[in-house]
Structures are given as C-alpha cells and as structure tokens.
C-alpha cells in the first residue's frame, strides 16, 4: 500500500494539471492506491473508495468508474453496491441506457451489458485532495470493441470535513471520438440516466429540498438544485445523510429528479438528458458537475442553500 503524496501522478501520466475547485494548504486528505482503485481518507479515516478496475458478480454486471463505499462522517456506509433489487446499481455512478453511434446501439452501460470503460490514465490532483481519471468507452457492438466511442474525464475533489459536513465535488467531461454520438436515458416516461447515487434504502429515508420535504414519485419531479437523503445509516438512532447539488453549468440545467423511496428501492438521480437522446458533437465537450454534501444529523443541520450558492460561484 502506498500513500500518494502531493503532485504525484500515476498510470501513463495525466498531461496538463487537472482543474481544482479550491486549492487547499496542508490538506488532511490522502489518496491511497489499493487493489481495484483509490481509497480517499481524511486524517486516516475513510471517506470513499473509487473503483478504477472492473468489478463484477460472477462475471455479470461488470462495471468500473464509480464510488463505493461512500462513508459518513462517523464511518457509516451510505451507499450500496450490487443491491438485491438492482444488481447493476453501484454506489455513486454515472451512466446511460442509450449510447448510440450512428445507427449502432452500443450495448447498455446502465445495465452494465456489452460495455467497458478502459483507463487511459489516472492520478492524484496536484493539491493532493482528490483524483482525476480518463477513460474511453468501448462496446463490442461498435468497431468490434476496438474503436473508442467517447473519452470521459472524471475529477473528484474532496474537501476536509468541518465537523458537521464534508463536500465532494464531481466534474465529468464527455468528448465524443466518433460522429453522431447520442446519449439517452431510459426509453420510457421516466427517462432516468446520468449521475446517480444508490444510498442505502433504509426505512425512514427522508427526502428534503430547498422548498421543504419532497415526495418520491414514479415520474421525475422538479425539486430545485439540490435534494438531501437522510436516514439512520449508522443504526445508532441518529440520522446522517448526503445531499446532491447540481451546478448551473451542468448540461440540461435545471435537471429534474427521479427519486425512489424504500418501498421501491432504487437510485436517486438528477436526470440528464432524459428519454430523448442528446446529440454530442465529435470533439466537443459536454460537462456535468455535482457536489455531494455528507453530513451528520438531518438536512436541517447544514445550510444546503449556502453550499449550493458557493458551488454555483465556482466557474
């Protein structure tokens, strides 16, 4: 096991220095290369694990490029991997049902079927407070699996906890490498797809937005820039939670939300682009940006509107 120090870059070299939301001095955050991916810790305590290498269940539902576990401030696990009801759900993940190249449908990455994410390079951010990974998408349905469809660059910036909360910022950049690439969600009236968080589907899971409590519905709901998910994740009788904030520069902003209660367990998803596929021009970048706020107590214990405003102010 090796602790990756400041400014260290792994695997093939990442080229230009990655963008960072807020450079920090004397960070307590460390990134450790372990079997399968990167563990992120703060002062020795686990924050998250990024799955760099493919992981499957008996050869099925193979996926890489996701976060699990995501830990609460007291070490409780907030996310699920391979849940019984949806084996293809994987912690914090971002993917789509429809990946189309011309008249070819390239597998189904949402179901982790006939699709792969091949690592080009991966490394620690110069500030030492997160990581940057560049993948290329492949499918045996396109170019015999050898021609890349799209290049994705994902950055995770982990901010030190302040006692009641921790911020984790995601930046996902998508650049098609072929002509006529289109991405779309589920081909029904739900249209789910994109950035998703599979929190543990516990009884008593509460959904809060800026305007107050939100009731999960079958169809997407308009809930604003953030939604919080709180429950007794540590099974101690005290709630904790995680909020997802959408940055206003994200594609398709404002994004509707697909929310699911424990009665119908599933992922929680700010939707982009929906059931109608979005056209991505070859060589042009589409960007998705999200902030997770991991916190102790209910949603009211932290100022999520202020966290959202601060996030929106980052160019």
TAFEN-V347744 format. One record per residue. N is the residue number from 1. PHI is phi as a letter, one per 40 degrees, with the letter a starting at -180 (999 if undefined). BURIAL is I if it has 16 or more other ideal C-beta (glycine too) atoms within 10 Angstrom, else O. D_CENTER is the distance of its C-alpha to the mean C-alpha in whole Angstrom. Layout:
[[N/PHI/BURIAL/D_CENTER] [N/PHI/BURIAL/D_CENTER]]
This chain:
[[1/999/O/25] [2/b/O/25] [3/c/O/23] [4/c/I/22] [5/c/O/24] [6/d/O/24] [7/g/O/24] [8/c/O/23] [9/b/I/22] [10/b/I/21] [11/f/O/22] [12/g/O/24] [13/g/O/23] [14/c/I/20] [15/g/O/23] [16/c/O/23] [17/d/O/21] [18/c/I/18] [19/c/O/17] [20/b/I/17] [21/c/I/16] [22/a/O/19] [23/d/O/21] [24/b/I/22] [25/b/O/26] [26/f/O/26] [27/c/I/23] [28/c/O/22] [29/c/I/19] [30/b/I/20] [31/b/I/18] [32/b/I/19] [33/c/I/19] [34/b/O/20] [35/d/O/20] [36/g/O/17] [37/i/I/15] [38/b/I/15] [39/c/I/15] [40/b/I/15] [41/b/I/18] [42/b/I/20] [43/f/O/23] [44/g/O/23] [45/c/O/21] [46/c/I/17] [47/b/I/14] [48/a/I/12] [49/b/I/12] [50/c/I/10] [51/c/I/11] [52/c/I/13] [53/c/O/16] [54/d/O/16] [55/b/I/16] [56/b/O/18] [57/b/O/21] [58/f/O/24] [59/g/O/23] [60/b/O/21] [61/f/I/17] [62/c/O/17] [63/a/I/13] [64/b/I/12] [65/g/I/9] [66/a/I/6] [67/b/I/7] [68/a/I/10] [69/c/I/12] [70/b/I/11] [71/b/I/14] [72/c/I/16] [73/c/I/19] [74/b/O/21] [75/g/O/19] [76/c/I/19] [77/c/I/16] [78/c/I/13] [79/b/I/11] [80/b/I/13] [81/b/I/13] [82/f/I/16] [83/c/I/17] [84/d/O/20] [85/c/O/20] [86/a/I/17] [87/c/O/17] [88/c/I/14] [89/c/I/12] [90/a/I/10] [91/f/I/8] [92/b/I/4] [93/a/I/4] [94/a/I/5] [95/a/I/9] [96/a/I/13] [97/c/I/16] [98/b/I/18] [99/b/I/18] [100/b/I/22] [101/b/I/24] [102/g/O/27] [103/c/O/29] [104/b/O/26] [105/c/I/24] [106/c/I/21] [107/g/I/21] [108/a/I/18] [109/c/I/14] [110/c/I/13] [111/c/I/16] [112/f/I/16] [113/b/O/19] [114/f/I/21] [115/a/I/18] [116/a/I/17] [117/b/I/15] [118/c/O/17] [119/c/I/17] [120/c/I/19] [121/a/I/18] [122/a/I/16] [123/a/I/17] [124/c/I/17] [125/c/I/17] [126/d/I/21] [127/c/I/21] [128/g/I/20] [129/b/I/17] [130/i/I/14] [131/a/I/13] [132/b/I/13] [133/b/I/13] [134/b/I/14] [135/b/I/14] [136/b/I/17] [137/c/I/17] [138/b/I/20] [139/a/I/21] [140/c/O/25] [141/c/I/25] [142/b/I/25] [143/f/O/28] [144/f/O/28] [145/g/I/25] [146/c/O/26] [147/c/O/25] [148/c/I/22] [149/c/I/20] [150/a/I/18] [151/b/I/16] [152/b/I/13] [153/b/I/12] [154/b/I/9] [155/b/I/10] [156/b/I/9] [157/b/I/12] [158/b/I/13] [159/c/I/16] [160/c/O/19] [161/c/I/19] [162/b/O/22] [163/h/O/23] [164/b/O/22] [165/a/I/18] [166/b/I/16] [167/b/I/13] [168/b/I/10] [169/b/I/9] [170/b/I/7] [171/b/I/9] [172/b/I/9] [173/b/I/12] [174/b/I/14] [175/b/I/18] [176/c/I/20] [177/b/O/22] [178/b/I/24] [179/c/O/26] [180/f/O/25] [181/c/I/22] [182/b/I/20] [183/b/I/17] [184/a/I/17] [185/c/I/16] [186/c/I/18] [187/c/O/22] [188/a/O/23] [189/c/O/23] [190/c/I/20] [191/g/I/18] [192/c/I/14] [193/i/I/12] [194/h/I/9] [195/c/I/5] [196/b/I/6] [197/b/I/7] [198/c/I/10] [199/c/I/12] [200/d/I/15] [201/c/I/18] [202/c/O/20] [203/d/O/23] [204/g/O/24] [205/d/I/20] [206/b/O/20] [207/b/I/19] [208/b/I/20] [209/b/I/19] [210/d/O/21] [211/c/O/24] [212/h/O/24] [213/d/O/23] [214/b/I/22] [215/c/O/23] [216/d/I/20] [217/b/O/22] [218/c/O/22] [219/c/O/21] [220/d/I/19] [221/b/I/20] [222/c/O/20] [223/b/I/19] [224/g/I/18] [225/c/I/16] [226/a/I/14] [227/b/I/15] [228/b/I/15] [229/b/I/15] [230/b/I/18] [231/a/I/20] [232/c/I/22] [233/c/I/19] [234/c/I/22] [235/f/O/25] [236/b/O/27] [237/g/O/28] [238/b/O/26] [239/c/I/22] [240/a/I/19] [241/a/I/16] [242/a/I/13] [243/b/I/12] [244/b/I/10] [245/b/I/11] [246/c/I/12] [247/c/I/13] [248/c/O/17] [249/c/O/16] [250/c/I/13] [251/d/I/15] [252/g/I/17] [253/c/O/17] [254/c/O/17] [255/c/I/15] [256/c/I/16] [257/b/I/15] [258/c/I/15] [259/b/I/16] [260/b/I/17] [261/c/O/20] [262/d/O/21] [263/c/O/23] [264/b/O/21] [265/c/I/18] [266/a/I/15] [267/c/I/11] [268/b/I/11] [269/a/I/10] [270/c/I/11] [271/c/I/12] [272/a/I/13] [273/c/I/16] [274/h/I/17] [275/c/I/20] [276/c/O/22] [277/c/I/20] [278/c/I/20] [279/c/O/22] [280/b/I/20] [281/c/O/23] [282/d/O/24] [283/g/O/23] [284/c/O/21] [285/c/O/18] [286/b/I/16] [287/b/O/13] [288/b/I/10] [289/b/I/9] [290/a/I/8] [291/b/I/9] [292/c/I/9] [293/b/I/13] [294/c/I/14] [295/a/I/17] [296/c/I/21] [297/g/O/23] [298/c/I/22] [299/d/I/20] [300/c/O/23] [301/c/O/24] [302/b/I/21] [303/c/O/22] [304/c/I/19] [305/c/O/20] [306/c/O/21] [307/c/I/18] [308/c/I/17] [309/c/O/20] [310/c/O/19] [311/c/I/16] [312/c/I/18] [313/c/O/21] [314/c/I/19] [315/d/O/20]]
